[in-house]
Amino acid sequence: MAARFAVIAALVIGERPPLRVFRFGGESFSAGVERHEIDGAEVNIYSAAKTVADCFKFRNAVGIDTALEGLELYLASRRGNVDERMRCAQVCQVAAVMRPCVEALL
């Protein structure tokens, strides 16, 4: 079984970013998973939309500034899919928290 990683790599500077482990259950665990090949191994990695939703879900642990910066980078990338972002936010039960932040940044 391939491991699943939620990474805030774009927000961390340095060779070895700190690692924090969070547990997911049900749809929150399976939503937003993308399959990538890294060094010949197939790895499941959460999408950018799911990672941003997770940052908001665990904002007390990672910091609201990290969640807001992740959302800002996601919106600025123009690769973000609005439907995917909202689906992930609903799965993580943070749609009501994210909506005002998205409106403020747009």
Buried (B, 14 or more C-beta within 10 A) or exposed (E): EEEBEBEBEEBEEEEEEEEEEEEBEEEBEEBBEEEEEEEEEEBBBBBBBBBBBBBBBBBEEBEEEBBBBBBBBBBEEEEBEEEBBBBBBBBBEBBEBBEEBBEEEE
